[in-house]
Amino acid sequence: MGVAGRAAVSAIRTRALSRYYGQRRTDRGTGPVAALDHFDLDVEPGQVRGLLGPNGAGKTTLCRILSTVLLPASGTAEVLGHDVVSAAATVRRVVGVVFGGERGLYNRLTPRQNLQFWGALYGLHGRRLRNRTDALLERTGLTQRADTRVDFLSRGMKQRLHLARGLVPDPPVLIFDEPTVGMDPVAAHDFRALVAELRAEQRTILLTTHDMAEAEALCDQVTLVDRGRILATESPERIGALIGAEERIEADDVPEAAGSAIARVAGVLGTTGPAPGRLVVRTSGPDATREVLALLVRSGVTRLVTGPPRLEEVYLRLIGSRGMAVEA
């Protein structure tokens, strides 16, 4: 089932979606903790949308509701116009889900047997099932290990099998929840190439992550979430506008005295030294940037770069460092 011809319908749509768990003590007494708090989300067909937030932000809860694993406490959620509660069976046919980690696989079976089992559940049999299984094994780089028991696969290989399983029904909508967890850099690179292929096929992808580099590399738009609420939605390139005219300067071989002087310049919002002699400066705008650049040049610095803030810096400003991955 493709998304063509359904342009008027959001691929994913939630309104006032809420879900609670447990109890928490507050100044006003004891109450439930909101995993999702009146969550409104629209994802257009064919879009790759990143859902970026720290652990506990509500990302996995949203994925489980959209895949009909969990029921909402209130509000609504739809996939291609189908309500996840009243039309759950239809939703399951149009959504492919990949959760991070190792759960959901049959460890005593091989990758081929796992995919054949899941294919049979989706009504595939005989030659169609064999062809679909072989195609998915090849697409996810598992052909060489197709007949090895899952117990003996590496964590990265198991995650590839999760990806293959999510593609079994050939769904128009895919939900990837931390899909590169456990993958080595080569496998993660292959996964990003696969996402590009799926985008070219006009599939809609909801990708949850707490890795800013992954969100920047893969997503058309990024929705920042924390404590069950949406903070903002923007393209990775434009999300820096959330902190106004802020600019960023990176410089190498900066003398210690120059670094101290820069920190005192009016309009400098912060400085960090991720390595000896290397300085990253955030400024409030062009005037402060010019003064910092002039000071760096007078200090003999010749290697520097200016530009907008990175996505990870915007996020850390908005939310803080709770559970965030900031590696390049």
Buried (B, 14 or more C-beta within 10 A) or exposed (E): EEBEEBEEBBBBBBEEBBBBEEEEEEEEEEEEBBBBBBBEBBBBBBBBBBBBBBEBBBBBBBBBBBBBBBEBBEBBBBBBBBBBBEBBEBBBBBBBBBBBBBEBBBEEBBBBBBBBBBBEEBEBEEEEBBEBBBBBBEBBBBBEBBEBBBEEBEEBBBBBBBBBBBBBBBBBBBBBBBBBBBBEEEBBEBBEEBBEEBBEEEBBBBBBBBBBBBBBBBBBBBBBBBBBBBBBBBEBEEBBBBBEBBBBBBBEBBBEEBBEBBEEBEBBBEBEEEEEBBBBBBBBEEEBBEBBBEBBEEBEBEEBEBEBBBBBBBBBBBBEEBEBEBEE
